[in-house]
Amino acid sequence: MWDFNIGQALGLLGRTLPFVLLRAAVYFGITLAYILATGAGIGVGWGVGAFGDDEFRATAMAWGGIAGFGLTGAVMYWLREYILYIVKAGHVAVLVELTDGKPLPEGRGQIAHATAVVKGRFGQGLTALRAGPTGQGSHSRRHRPCARCIVHPADPLCPAVDGHCAGLPARGGGLHR
């Protein structure tokens, strides 16, 4: 029953290196946003703290840093979810095509190709995100999109129940039940 080949998996990741690098860049950008916002909050706290003594300034700087970090966390929670889901959906689309033995189109980058595939299936990224935010512990398995169904909406191998995939617009995709 073991149907996993580590060499093949690493080879596919190597062939889709632009997505791996894009994910790393997204994580780096998110980290940088946290650092800059926290630093800006500390700076604002330092400025506000100038109206008091040293203890007041230290307290104002601490609250400024907490506020900067907290506001960034609130914004990044939703923004990170959207950005990484779009990257993940595109990466899955390219991985499925490579696994099925299809060559990637010539003259177009992997990320551009994946964007076209995802937009062709969902129309817009938010539809894909609403269809199945993976990795969320509060969501059950039936809300995660089937990778094969993202790329091939009419694929008979899609593990949908009752012969159809619920929860997605008529344009495509399927969900695990």
VMD Tcl script that builds the backbone (N, CA, C; Angstrom):
set m [mol new atoms 531]
animate dup $m
set s [atomselect $m all]
$s set {name element resname resid chain x y z} {
  {N N MET 1 A 0.816 -1.185 0.000}
  {CA C MET 1 A 0.000 0.000 0.000}
  {C C MET 1 A 0.864 1.254 0.000}
  {N N TRP 2 A 2.149 1.140 0.343}
  {CA C TRP 2 A 3.054 2.280 0.367}
  {C C TRP 2 A 3.259 2.760 -1.057}
  {N N ASP 3 A 2.809 3.966 -1.350}
  {CA C ASP 3 A 2.877 4.491 -2.704}
  {C C ASP 3 A 3.580 5.842 -2.707}
  {N N PHE 4 A 4.669 5.932 -1.961}
  {CA C PHE 4 A 5.385 7.193 -1.842}
  {C C PHE 4 A 6.830 6.967 -2.218}
  {N N ASN 5 A 7.349 7.857 -3.022}
  {CA C ASN 5 A 8.735 7.764 -3.459}
  {C C ASN 5 A 9.406 9.090 -3.117}
  {N N ILE 6 A 10.309 9.076 -2.160}
  {CA C ILE 6 A 10.957 10.304 -1.703}
  {C C ILE 6 A 11.763 10.949 -2.822}
  {N N GLY 7 A 12.377 10.138 -3.660}
  {CA C GLY 7 A 13.144 10.685 -4.782}
  {C C GLY 7 A 12.250 11.428 -5.763}
  {N N GLN 8 A 11.092 10.848 -6.051}
  {CA C GLN 8 A 10.157 11.498 -6.960}
  {C C GLN 8 A 9.624 12.797 -6.336}
  {N N ALA 9 A 9.319 12.774 -5.049}
  {CA C ALA 9 A 8.805 13.967 -4.377}
  {C C ALA 9 A 9.839 15.087 -4.391}
  {N N LEU 10 A 11.080 14.769 -4.069}
  {CA C LEU 10 A 12.134 15.781 -4.087}
  {C C LEU 10 A 12.407 16.261 -5.521}
  {N N GLY 11 A 12.301 15.348 -6.479}
  {CA C GLY 11 A 12.469 15.739 -7.875}
  {C C GLY 11 A 11.398 16.709 -8.333}
  {N N LEU 12 A 10.148 16.452 -7.913}
  {CA C LEU 12 A 9.055 17.366 -8.259}
  {C C LEU 12 A 9.250 18.732 -7.601}
  {N N LEU 13 A 9.713 18.728 -6.358}
  {CA C LEU 13 A 9.986 20.007 -5.703}
  {C C LEU 13 A 11.105 20.754 -6.416}
  {N N GLY 14 A 12.109 20.013 -6.874}
  {CA C GLY 14 A 13.192 20.637 -7.629}
  {C C GLY 14 A 12.708 21.219 -8.946}
  {N N ARG 15 A 11.800 20.507 -9.597}
  {CA C ARG 15 A 11.265 20.993 -10.877}
  {C C ARG 15 A 10.322 22.174 -10.686}
  {N N THR 16 A 9.765 22.322 -9.495}
  {CA C THR 16 A 8.881 23.458 -9.208}
  {C C THR 16 A 9.562 24.434 -8.243}
  {N N LEU 17 A 10.855 24.591 -8.389}
  {CA C LEU 17 A 11.636 25.464 -7.521}
  {C C LEU 17 A 11.119 26.909 -7.482}
  {N N PRO 18 A 10.584 27.463 -8.571}
  {CA C PRO 18 A 10.045 28.831 -8.455}
  {C C PRO 18 A 8.972 28.977 -7.368}
  {N N PHE 19 A 8.170 27.943 -7.166}
  {CA C PHE 19 A 7.146 28.019 -6.120}
  {C C PHE 19 A 7.764 27.918 -4.730}
  {N N VAL 20 A 8.769 27.095 -4.584}
  {CA C VAL 20 A 9.451 26.977 -3.298}
  {C C VAL 20 A 10.090 28.321 -2.943}
  {N N LEU 21 A 10.729 28.955 -3.926}
  {CA C LEU 21 A 11.349 30.256 -3.695}
  {C C LEU 21 A 10.291 31.336 -3.442}
  {N N LEU 22 A 9.159 31.255 -4.127}
  {CA C LEU 22 A 8.083 32.217 -3.895}
  {C C LEU 22 A 7.530 32.084 -2.485}
  {N N ARG 23 A 7.355 30.870 -2.027}
  {CA C ARG 23 A 6.892 30.677 -0.642}
  {C C ARG 23 A 7.899 31.241 0.348}
  {N N ALA 24 A 9.187 30.999 0.105}
  {CA C ALA 24 A 10.227 31.538 0.985}
  {C C ALA 24 A 10.193 33.064 0.976}
  {N N ALA 25 A 9.986 33.666 -0.200}
  {CA C ALA 25 A 9.912 35.126 -0.292}
  {C C ALA 25 A 8.694 35.657 0.452}
  {N N VAL 26 A 7.569 34.955 0.354}
  {CA C VAL 26 A 6.368 35.379 1.074}
  {C C VAL 26 A 6.608 35.319 2.581}
  {N N TYR 27 A 7.188 34.234 3.063}
  {CA C TYR 27 A 7.480 34.129 4.493}
  {C C TYR 27 A 8.481 35.200 4.939}
  {N N PHE 28 A 9.487 35.481 4.107}
  {CA C PHE 28 A 10.443 36.525 4.432}
  {C C PHE 28 A 9.736 37.880 4.511}
  {N N GLY 29 A 8.848 38.162 3.548}
  {CA C GLY 29 A 8.108 39.420 3.553}
  {C C GLY 29 A 7.221 39.566 4.780}
  {N N ILE 30 A 6.584 38.479 5.174}
  {CA C ILE 30 A 5.733 38.511 6.366}
  {C C ILE 30 A 6.572 38.783 7.609}
  {N N THR 31 A 7.710 38.121 7.708}
  {CA C THR 31 A 8.607 38.339 8.848}
  {C C THR 31 A 9.098 39.780 8.880}
  {N N LEU 32 A 9.469 40.302 7.714}
  {CA C LEU 32 A 9.931 41.682 7.626}
  {C C LEU 32 A 8.825 42.655 8.041}
  {N N ALA 33 A 7.588 42.382 7.638}
  {CA C ALA 33 A 6.463 43.248 8.024}
  {C C ALA 33 A 6.287 43.258 9.540}
  {N N TYR 34 A 6.393 42.095 10.182}
  {CA C TYR 34 A 6.290 42.049 11.644}
  {C C TYR 34 A 7.399 42.864 12.301}
  {N N ILE 35 A 8.611 42.711 11.811}
  {CA C ILE 35 A 9.746 43.416 12.408}
  {C C ILE 35 A 9.587 44.928 12.238}
  {N N LEU 36 A 9.238 45.364 11.018}
  {CA C LEU 36 A 9.096 46.796 10.767}
  {C C LEU 36 A 7.941 47.403 11.551}
  {N N ALA 37 A 6.807 46.716 11.609}
  {CA C ALA 37 A 5.651 47.259 12.337}
  {C C ALA 37 A 5.913 47.302 13.837}
  {N N THR 38 A 6.573 46.292 14.352}
  {CA C THR 38 A 6.902 46.306 15.780}
  {C C THR 38 A 7.890 47.429 16.073}
  {N N GLY 39 A 8.882 47.581 15.208}
  {CA C GLY 39 A 9.847 48.678 15.381}
  {C C GLY 39 A 9.184 50.043 15.268}
  {N N ALA 40 A 8.266 50.185 14.323}
  {CA C ALA 40 A 7.551 51.457 14.182}
  {C C ALA 40 A 6.717 51.736 15.426}
  {N N GLY 41 A 6.077 50.705 15.966}
  {CA C GLY 41 A 5.301 50.874 17.197}
  {C C GLY 41 A 6.176 51.288 18.367}
  {N N ILE 42 A 7.349 50.701 18.449}
  {CA C ILE 42 A 8.287 51.082 19.516}
  {C C ILE 42 A 8.726 52.534 19.314}
  {N N GLY 43 A 8.948 52.914 18.048}
  {CA C GLY 43 A 9.342 54.300 17.764}
  {C C GLY 43 A 8.257 55.295 18.141}
  {N N VAL 44 A 7.008 54.961 17.843}
  {CA C VAL 44 A 5.902 55.833 18.232}
  {C C VAL 44 A 5.825 55.909 19.755}
  {N N GLY 45 A 6.014 54.772 20.397}
  {CA C GLY 45 A 6.014 54.762 21.862}
  {C C GLY 45 A 7.134 55.598 22.438}
  {N N TRP 46 A 8.281 55.584 21.805}
  {CA C TRP 46 A 9.407 56.409 22.248}
  {C C TRP 46 A 9.053 57.888 22.123}
  {N N GLY 47 A 8.384 58.244 20.990}
  {CA C GLY 47 A 7.984 59.643 20.801}
  {C C GLY 47 A 6.952 60.078 21.824}
  {N N VAL 48 A 5.966 59.221 22.081}
  {CA C VAL 48 A 4.953 59.541 23.093}
  {C C VAL 48 A 5.588 59.579 24.477}
  {N N GLY 49 A 6.529 58.690 24.703}
  {CA C GLY 49 A 7.188 58.622 26.001}
  {C C GLY 49 A 8.053 59.821 26.303}
  {N N ALA 50 A 8.349 60.651 25.310}
  {CA C ALA 50 A 9.164 61.851 25.533}
  {C C ALA 50 A 8.448 62.856 26.424}
  {N N PHE 51 A 7.119 62.702 26.564}
  {CA C PHE 51 A 6.357 63.617 27.408}
  {C C PHE 51 A 6.419 63.239 28.881}
  {N N GLY 52 A 7.111 62.173 29.213}
  {CA C GLY 52 A 7.185 61.753 30.605}
  {C C GLY 52 A 8.605 61.403 31.004}
  {N N ASP 53 A 8.716 60.728 32.137}
  {CA C ASP 53 A 10.040 60.328 32.613}
  {C C ASP 53 A 10.490 59.031 31.925}
  {N N ASP 54 A 11.634 58.505 32.345}
  {CA C ASP 54 A 12.203 57.313 31.705}
  {C C ASP 54 A 11.312 56.083 31.861}
  {N N GLU 55 A 10.681 55.944 33.011}
  {CA C GLU 55 A 9.802 54.786 33.214}
  {C C GLU 55 A 8.574 54.861 32.296}
  {N N PHE 56 A 8.008 56.067 32.144}
  {CA C PHE 56 A 6.874 56.250 31.246}
  {C C PHE 56 A 7.284 55.968 29.799}
  {N N ARG 57 A 8.478 56.425 29.426}
  {CA C ARG 57 A 8.958 56.191 28.064}
  {C C ARG 57 A 9.115 54.691 27.807}
  {N N ALA 58 A 9.677 53.952 28.757}
  {CA C ALA 58 A 9.846 52.501 28.590}
  {C C ALA 58 A 8.493 51.809 28.464}
  {N N THR 59 A 7.528 52.232 29.264}
  {CA C THR 59 A 6.188 51.648 29.191}
  {C C THR 59 A 5.527 51.979 27.855}
  {N N ALA 60 A 5.653 53.219 27.420}
  {CA C ALA 60 A 5.067 53.627 26.142}
  {C C ALA 60 A 5.707 52.858 24.984}
  {N N MET 61 A 7.017 52.650 25.052}
  {CA C MET 61 A 7.687 51.888 24.001}
  {C C MET 61 A 7.200 50.439 23.990}
  {N N ALA 62 A 7.024 49.848 25.156}
  {CA C ALA 62 A 6.538 48.467 25.236}
  {C C ALA 62 A 5.131 48.363 24.650}
  {N N TRP 63 A 4.252 49.290 25.035}
  {CA C TRP 63 A 2.888 49.250 24.504}
  {C C TRP 63 A 2.862 49.552 23.010}
  {N N GLY 64 A 3.736 50.411 22.556}
  {CA C GLY 64 A 3.831 50.688 21.120}
  {C C GLY 64 A 4.260 49.455 20.342}
  {N N GLY 65 A 5.240 48.743 20.869}
  {CA C GLY 65 A 5.688 47.504 20.226}
  {C C GLY 65 A 4.597 46.449 20.218}
  {N N ILE 66 A 3.887 46.331 21.328}
  {CA C ILE 66 A 2.785 45.361 21.405}
  {C C ILE 66 A 1.685 45.730 20.415}
  {N N ALA 67 A 1.358 47.024 20.338}
  {CA C ALA 67 A 0.316 47.461 19.410}
  {C C ALA 67 A 0.752 47.230 17.962}
  {N N GLY 68 A 1.987 47.559 17.631}
  {CA C GLY 68 A 2.479 47.335 16.270}
  {C C GLY 68 A 2.458 45.866 15.901}
  {N N PHE 69 A 2.907 45.024 16.812}
  {CA C PHE 69 A 2.906 43.585 16.569}
  {C C PHE 69 A 1.482 43.053 16.452}
  {N N GLY 70 A 0.608 43.515 17.339}
  {CA C GLY 70 A -0.775 43.037 17.336}
  {C C GLY 70 A -1.534 43.452 16.087}
  {N N LEU 71 A -1.391 44.704 15.673}
  {CA C LEU 71 A -2.069 45.161 14.457}
  {C C LEU 71 A -1.537 44.430 13.229}
  {N N THR 72 A -0.237 44.247 13.191}
  {CA C THR 72 A 0.346 43.508 12.075}
  {C C THR 72 A -0.146 42.068 12.083}
  {N N GLY 73 A -0.242 41.477 13.249}
  {CA C GLY 73 A -0.751 40.109 13.345}
  {C C GLY 73 A -2.171 39.982 12.839}
  {N N ALA 74 A -3.013 40.961 13.164}
  {CA C ALA 74 A -4.405 40.922 12.704}
  {C C ALA 74 A -4.485 41.046 11.188}
  {N N VAL 75 A -3.725 41.962 10.620}
  {CA C VAL 75 A -3.738 42.141 9.167}
  {C C VAL 75 A -3.095 40.945 8.475}
  {N N MET 76 A -1.981 40.485 8.991}
  {CA C MET 76 A -1.248 39.392 8.350}
  {C C MET 76 A -1.988 38.057 8.426}
  {N N TYR 77 A -2.818 37.888 9.428}
  {CA C TYR 77 A -3.573 36.639 9.518}
  {C C TYR 77 A -4.382 36.431 8.241}
  {N N TRP 78 A -5.117 37.458 7.829}
  {CA C TRP 78 A -5.960 37.335 6.638}
  {C C TRP 78 A -5.138 37.443 5.360}
  {N N LEU 79 A -4.196 38.355 5.323}
  {CA C LEU 79 A -3.397 38.539 4.122}
  {C C LEU 79 A -2.526 37.323 3.847}
  {N N ARG 80 A -1.903 36.777 4.871}
  {CA C ARG 80 A -1.062 35.603 4.730}
  {C C ARG 80 A -1.873 34.413 4.252}
  {N N GLU 81 A -3.069 34.278 4.808}
  {CA C GLU 81 A -3.949 33.176 4.417}
  {C C GLU 81 A -4.260 33.232 2.921}
  {N N TYR 82 A -4.575 34.420 2.448}
  {CA C TYR 82 A -4.919 34.590 1.037}
  {C C TYR 82 A -3.698 34.361 0.136}
  {N N ILE 83 A -2.601 35.027 0.445}
  {CA C ILE 83 A -1.409 34.934 -0.405}
  {C C ILE 83 A -0.896 33.499 -0.456}
  {N N LEU 84 A -0.745 32.871 0.688}
  {CA C LEU 84 A -0.200 31.512 0.692}
  {C C LEU 84 A -1.160 30.510 0.079}
  {N N TYR 85 A -2.463 30.738 0.186}
  {CA C TYR 85 A -3.393 29.819 -0.443}
  {C C TYR 85 A -3.311 29.919 -1.959}
  {N N ILE 86 A -3.169 31.127 -2.471}
  {CA C ILE 86 A -3.031 31.299 -3.915}
  {C C ILE 86 A -1.752 30.629 -4.395}
  {N N VAL 87 A -0.658 30.805 -3.658}
  {CA C VAL 87 A 0.602 30.160 -4.033}
  {C C VAL 87 A 0.455 28.645 -3.949}
  {N N LYS 88 A -0.192 28.168 -2.892}
  {CA C LYS 88 A -0.368 26.726 -2.716}
  {C C LYS 88 A -1.231 26.129 -3.823}
  {N N ALA 89 A -2.322 26.794 -4.164}
  {CA C ALA 89 A -3.205 26.277 -5.218}
  {C C ALA 89 A -2.465 26.205 -6.550}
  {N N GLY 90 A -1.688 27.222 -6.865}
  {CA C GLY 90 A -0.907 27.204 -8.092}
  {C C GLY 90 A 0.156 26.126 -8.084}
  {N N HIS 91 A 0.822 25.960 -6.947}
  {CA C HIS 91 A 1.853 24.932 -6.832}
  {C C HIS 91 A 1.249 23.544 -6.996}
  {N N VAL 92 A 0.111 23.326 -6.381}
  {CA C VAL 92 A -0.572 22.036 -6.513}
  {C C VAL 92 A -0.978 21.782 -7.960}
  {N N ALA 93 A -1.463 22.828 -8.634}
  {CA C ALA 93 A -1.870 22.675 -10.026}
  {C C ALA 93 A -0.686 22.240 -10.894}
  {N N VAL 94 A 0.457 22.856 -10.701}
  {CA C VAL 94 A 1.648 22.490 -11.480}
  {C C VAL 94 A 2.140 21.102 -11.086}
  {N N LEU 95 A 2.119 20.777 -9.796}
  {CA C LEU 95 A 2.558 19.442 -9.355}
  {C C LEU 95 A 1.679 18.348 -9.943}
  {N N VAL 96 A 0.376 18.573 -9.983}
  {CA C VAL 96 A -0.526 17.568 -10.544}
  {C C VAL 96 A -0.253 17.388 -12.029}
  {N N GLU 97 A -0.029 18.482 -12.732}
  {CA C GLU 97 A 0.275 18.360 -14.158}
  {C C GLU 97 A 1.584 17.614 -14.382}
  {N N LEU 98 A 2.597 17.893 -13.583}
  {CA C LEU 98 A 3.872 17.183 -13.717}
  {C C LEU 98 A 3.717 15.710 -13.346}
  {N N THR 99 A 2.934 15.423 -12.309}
  {CA C THR 99 A 2.699 14.041 -11.901}
  {C C THR 99 A 1.955 13.272 -12.980}
  {N N ASP 100 A 1.037 13.946 -13.680}
  {CA C ASP 100 A 0.297 13.306 -14.766}
  {C C ASP 100 A 1.129 13.176 -16.036}
  {N N GLY 101 A 2.368 13.659 -16.002}
  {CA C GLY 101 A 3.257 13.525 -17.149}
  {C C GLY 101 A 3.100 14.587 -18.209}
  {N N LYS 102 A 2.355 15.647 -17.907}
  {CA C LYS 102 A 2.166 16.720 -18.875}
  {C C LYS 102 A 3.337 17.699 -18.781}
  {N N PRO 103 A 3.851 18.134 -19.924}
  {CA C PRO 103 A 4.891 19.165 -19.874}
  {C C PRO 103 A 4.272 20.528 -19.608}
  {N N LEU 104 A 5.042 21.390 -18.996}
  {CA C LEU 104 A 4.560 22.746 -18.785}
  {C C LEU 104 A 4.640 23.507 -20.100}
  {N N PRO 105 A 3.721 24.433 -20.345}
  {CA C PRO 105 A 3.725 25.169 -21.607}
  {C C PRO 105 A 5.035 25.928 -21.811}
  {N N GLU 106 A 5.520 25.940 -23.031}
  {CA C GLU 106 A 6.753 26.643 -23.362}
  {C C GLU 106 A 6.489 28.143 -23.446}
  {N N GLY 107 A 7.516 28.913 -23.152}
  {CA C GLY 107 A 7.421 30.361 -23.281}
  {C C GLY 107 A 6.660 31.041 -22.159}
  {N N ARG 108 A 6.327 30.303 -21.122}
  {CA C ARG 108 A 5.586 30.878 -20.007}
  {C C ARG 108 A 6.147 30.281 -18.724}
  {N N GLY 109 A 6.338 31.102 -17.712}
  {CA C GLY 109 A 6.863 30.627 -16.444}
  {C C GLY 109 A 5.860 29.776 -15.692}
  {N N GLN 110 A 6.366 29.014 -14.736}
  {CA C GLN 110 A 5.492 28.140 -13.952}
  {C C GLN 110 A 4.449 28.931 -13.176}
  {N N ILE 111 A 4.854 30.041 -12.607}
  {CA C ILE 111 A 3.934 30.807 -11.781}
  {C C ILE 111 A 2.842 31.429 -12.650}
  {N N ALA 112 A 3.209 31.925 -13.819}
  {CA C ALA 112 A 2.203 32.476 -14.737}
  {C C ALA 112 A 1.251 31.384 -15.215}
  {N N HIS 113 A 1.791 30.212 -15.497}
  {CA C HIS 113 A 0.954 29.093 -15.927}
  {C C HIS 113 A -0.007 28.677 -14.812}
  {N N ALA 114 A 0.512 28.578 -13.598}
  {CA C ALA 114 A -0.330 28.178 -12.469}
  {C C ALA 114 A -1.413 29.216 -12.195}
  {N N THR 115 A -1.072 30.486 -12.327}
  {CA C THR 115 A -2.066 31.536 -12.137}
  {C C THR 115 A -3.198 31.385 -13.143}
  {N N ALA 116 A -2.839 31.092 -14.378}
  {CA C ALA 116 A -3.865 30.902 -15.412}
  {C C ALA 116 A -4.740 29.688 -15.106}
  {N N VAL 117 A -4.132 28.604 -14.625}
  {CA C VAL 117 A -4.892 27.399 -14.303}
  {C C VAL 117 A -5.852 27.662 -13.144}
  {N N VAL 118 A -5.356 28.292 -12.087}
  {CA C VAL 118 A -6.196 28.555 -10.918}
  {C C VAL 118 A -7.326 29.528 -11.283}
  {N N LYS 119 A -7.009 30.578 -12.035}
  {CA C LYS 119 A -8.062 31.518 -12.443}
  {C C LYS 119 A -9.058 30.853 -13.383}
  {N N GLY 120 A -8.585 29.927 -14.200}
  {CA C GLY 120 A -9.494 29.204 -15.082}
  {C C GLY 120 A -10.450 28.306 -14.318}
  {N N ARG 121 A -10.013 27.778 -13.191}
  {CA C ARG 121 A -10.869 26.894 -12.401}
  {C C ARG 121 A -11.780 27.653 -11.457}
  {N N PHE 122 A -11.266 28.732 -10.897}
  {CA C PHE 122 A -12.011 29.425 -9.852}
  {C C PHE 122 A -12.447 30.829 -10.227}
  {N N GLY 123 A -11.901 31.407 -11.259}
  {CA C GLY 123 A -12.264 32.765 -11.644}
  {C C GLY 123 A -11.505 33.806 -10.856}
  {N N GLN 124 A -11.445 33.646 -9.582}
  {CA C GLN 124 A -10.689 34.558 -8.738}
  {C C GLN 124 A -10.182 33.787 -7.525}
  {N N GLY 125 A -9.151 34.324 -6.918}
  {CA C GLY 125 A -8.501 33.625 -5.814}
  {C C GLY 125 A -9.367 33.439 -4.594}
  {N N LEU 126 A -10.236 34.397 -4.304}
  {CA C LEU 126 A -11.063 34.282 -3.111}
  {C C LEU 126 A -12.026 33.113 -3.193}
  {N N THR 127 A -12.451 32.756 -4.396}
  {CA C THR 127 A -13.316 31.592 -4.550}
  {C C THR 127 A -12.575 30.334 -4.133}
  {N N ALA 128 A -11.313 30.236 -4.537}
  {CA C ALA 128 A -10.502 29.083 -4.147}
  {C C ALA 128 A -10.288 29.059 -2.647}
  {N N LEU 129 A -10.058 30.219 -2.057}
  {CA C LEU 129 A -9.840 30.284 -0.618}
  {C C LEU 129 A -11.106 29.919 0.139}
  {N N ARG 130 A -12.256 30.408 -0.317}
  {CA C ARG 130 A -13.520 30.065 0.335}
  {C C ARG 130 A -13.862 28.595 0.161}
  {N N ALA 131 A -13.396 28.019 -0.944}
  {CA C ALA 131 A -13.710 26.626 -1.221}
  {C C ALA 131 A -13.015 25.692 -0.252}
  {N N GLY 132 A -11.858 26.054 0.239}
  {CA C GLY 132 A -11.187 25.144 1.141}
  {C C GLY 132 A -9.930 25.689 1.739}
  {N N PRO 133 A -10.010 26.430 2.830}
  {CA C PRO 133 A -8.805 26.912 3.480}
  {C C PRO 133 A -8.087 25.772 4.193}
  {N N THR 134 A -7.128 25.162 3.542}
  {CA C THR 134 A -6.443 24.017 4.120}
  {C C THR 134 A -5.564 24.458 5.275}
  {N N GLY 135 A -5.263 23.517 6.115}
  {CA C GLY 135 A -4.379 23.788 7.226}
  {C C GLY 135 A -5.079 24.398 8.420}
  {N N GLN 136 A -6.355 24.612 8.347}
  {CA C GLN 136 A -7.079 25.180 9.464}
  {C C GLN 136 A -7.630 24.055 10.326}
  {N N GLY 137 A -7.252 24.030 11.569}
  {CA C GLY 137 A -7.709 22.971 12.449}
  {C C GLY 137 A -9.205 22.986 12.686}
  {N N SER 138 A -9.848 24.141 12.550}
  {CA C SER 138 A -11.272 24.219 12.820}
  {C C SER 138 A -12.115 23.744 11.647}
  {N N HIS 139 A -11.503 23.572 10.486}
  {CA C HIS 139 A -12.241 23.116 9.323}
  {C C HIS 139 A -12.076 21.615 9.166}
  {N N SER 140 A -13.135 20.956 8.835}
  {CA C SER 140 A -13.066 19.515 8.666}
  {C C SER 140 A -12.448 19.159 7.325}
  {N N ARG 141 A -12.104 17.904 7.165}
  {CA C ARG 141 A -11.454 17.437 5.952}
  {C C ARG 141 A -12.332 17.651 4.720}
  {N N ARG 142 A -13.628 17.649 4.871}
  {CA C ARG 142 A -14.493 17.770 3.711}
  {C C ARG 142 A -14.444 19.154 3.083}
  {N N HIS 143 A -13.828 20.119 3.734}
  {CA C HIS 143 A -13.715 21.460 3.172}
  {C C HIS 143 A -12.378 21.700 2.496}
  {N N ARG 144 A -11.533 20.699 2.402}
  {CA C ARG 144 A -10.248 20.864 1.737}
  {C C ARG 144 A -10.385 20.487 0.275}
  {N N PRO 145 A -9.887 21.306 -0.621}
  {CA C PRO 145 A -10.031 20.963 -2.036}
  {C C PRO 145 A -9.132 19.806 -2.423}
  {N N CYS 146 A -9.639 18.979 -3.274}
  {CA C CYS 146 A -8.876 17.869 -3.811}
  {C C CYS 146 A -7.937 18.430 -4.866}
  {N N ALA 147 A -6.654 18.154 -4.748}
  {CA C ALA 147 A -5.670 18.693 -5.684}
  {C C ALA 147 A -5.993 18.283 -7.114}
  {N N ARG 148 A -6.347 17.047 -7.315}
  {CA C ARG 148 A -6.656 16.576 -8.669}
  {C C ARG 148 A -7.888 17.295 -9.214}
  {N N CYS 149 A -8.846 17.614 -8.344}
  {CA C CYS 149 A -10.074 18.263 -8.796}
  {C C CYS 149 A -9.859 19.737 -9.114}
  {N N ILE 150 A -8.814 20.350 -8.559}
  {CA C ILE 150 A -8.503 21.731 -8.905}
  {C C ILE 150 A -8.086 21.798 -10.362}
  {N N VAL 151 A -7.260 20.853 -10.774}
  {CA C VAL 151 A -6.736 20.864 -12.135}
  {C C VAL 151 A -7.690 20.206 -13.117}
  {N N HIS 152 A -8.320 19.107 -12.701}
  {CA C HIS 152 A -9.218 18.353 -13.580}
  {C C HIS 152 A -10.597 18.254 -12.930}
  {N N PRO 153 A -11.492 19.240 -13.112}
  {CA C PRO 153 A -12.756 19.239 -12.380}
  {C C PRO 153 A -13.664 18.060 -12.697}
  {N N ALA 154 A -13.545 17.458 -13.858}
  {CA C ALA 154 A -14.425 16.337 -14.213}
  {C C ALA 154 A -13.711 14.995 -14.063}
  {N N ASP 155 A -12.621 14.965 -13.343}
  {CA C ASP 155 A -11.820 13.756 -13.193}
  {C C ASP 155 A -12.581 12.715 -12.377}
  {N N PRO 156 A -12.730 11.497 -12.890}
  {CA C PRO 156 A -13.444 10.470 -12.133}
  {C C PRO 156 A -12.683 10.013 -10.889}
  {N N LEU 157 A -11.389 10.353 -10.782}
  {CA C LEU 157 A -10.614 9.979 -9.606}
  {C C LEU 157 A -10.826 10.931 -8.437}
  {N N CYS 158 A -11.568 12.011 -8.672}
  {CA C CYS 158 A -11.861 12.946 -7.588}
  {C C CYS 158 A -12.717 12.224 -6.552}
  {N N PRO 159 A -12.283 12.213 -5.294}
  {CA C PRO 159 A -12.998 11.435 -4.275}
  {C C PRO 159 A -14.253 12.112 -3.759}
  {N N ALA 160 A -15.121 12.540 -4.635}
  {CA C ALA 160 A -16.367 13.179 -4.219}
  {C C ALA 160 A -17.438 12.113 -3.991}
  {N N VAL 161 A -18.371 12.443 -3.153}
  {CA C VAL 161 A -19.485 11.561 -2.872}
  {C C VAL 161 A -20.649 11.966 -3.770}
  {N N ASP 162 A -21.481 11.047 -4.154}
  {CA C ASP 162 A -22.654 11.290 -4.994}
  {C C ASP 162 A -22.289 11.762 -6.394}
  {N N GLY 163 A -21.065 11.533 -6.824}
  {CA C GLY 163 A -20.671 11.849 -8.191}
  {C C GLY 163 A -20.473 13.315 -8.495}
  {N N HIS 164 A -20.511 14.185 -7.506}
  {CA C HIS 164 A -20.249 15.599 -7.775}
  {C C HIS 164 A -19.460 16.192 -6.625}
  {N N CYS 165 A -18.838 17.296 -6.908}
  {CA C CYS 165 A -18.043 17.987 -5.895}
  {C C CYS 165 A -18.835 19.183 -5.400}
  {N N ALA 166 A -19.158 19.197 -4.137}
  {CA C ALA 166 A -19.978 20.270 -3.577}
  {C C ALA 166 A -19.106 21.427 -3.125}
  {N N GLY 167 A -19.690 22.587 -3.079}
  {CA C GLY 167 A -19.036 23.727 -2.473}
  {C C GLY 167 A -18.264 24.618 -3.411}
  {N N LEU 168 A -18.133 24.260 -4.676}
  {CA C LEU 168 A -17.426 25.094 -5.616}
  {C C LEU 168 A -18.373 25.599 -6.678}
  {N N PRO 169 A -18.031 26.712 -7.304}
  {CA C PRO 169 A -18.877 27.194 -8.384}
  {C C PRO 169 A -18.863 26.213 -9.546}
  {N N ALA 170 A -19.805 26.366 -10.446}
  {CA C ALA 170 A -19.953 25.441 -11.561}
  {C C ALA 170 A -18.744 25.410 -12.459}
  {N N ARG 171 A -17.845 26.401 -12.362}
  {CA C ARG 171 A -16.689 26.465 -13.256}
  {C C ARG 171 A -15.672 25.381 -12.974}
  {N N GLY 172 A -15.663 24.784 -11.809}
  {CA C GLY 172 A -14.704 23.710 -11.642}
  {C C GLY 172 A -14.377 23.368 -10.217}
  {N N GLY 173 A -13.486 22.414 -10.112}
  {CA C GLY 173 A -12.943 22.008 -8.833}
  {C C GLY 173 A -13.827 21.030 -8.115}
  {N N GLY 174 A -13.248 20.348 -7.152}
  {CA C GLY 174 A -13.987 19.403 -6.348}
  {C C GLY 174 A -13.471 19.409 -4.937}
  {N N LEU 175 A -14.247 18.871 -4.039}
  {CA C LEU 175 A -13.861 18.844 -2.632}
  {C C LEU 175 A -13.935 17.423 -2.113}
  {N N HIS 176 A -13.077 17.141 -1.148}
  {CA C HIS 176 A -13.207 15.867 -0.431}
  {C C HIS 176 A -14.482 15.929 0.397}
  {N N ARG 177 A -15.093 14.821 0.566}
  {CA C ARG 177 A -16.250 14.729 1.451}
  {C C ARG 177 A -15.816 14.137 2.747}
}
mol reanalyze $m
mol bondsrecalc $m
mol representation Tube
mol addrep $m
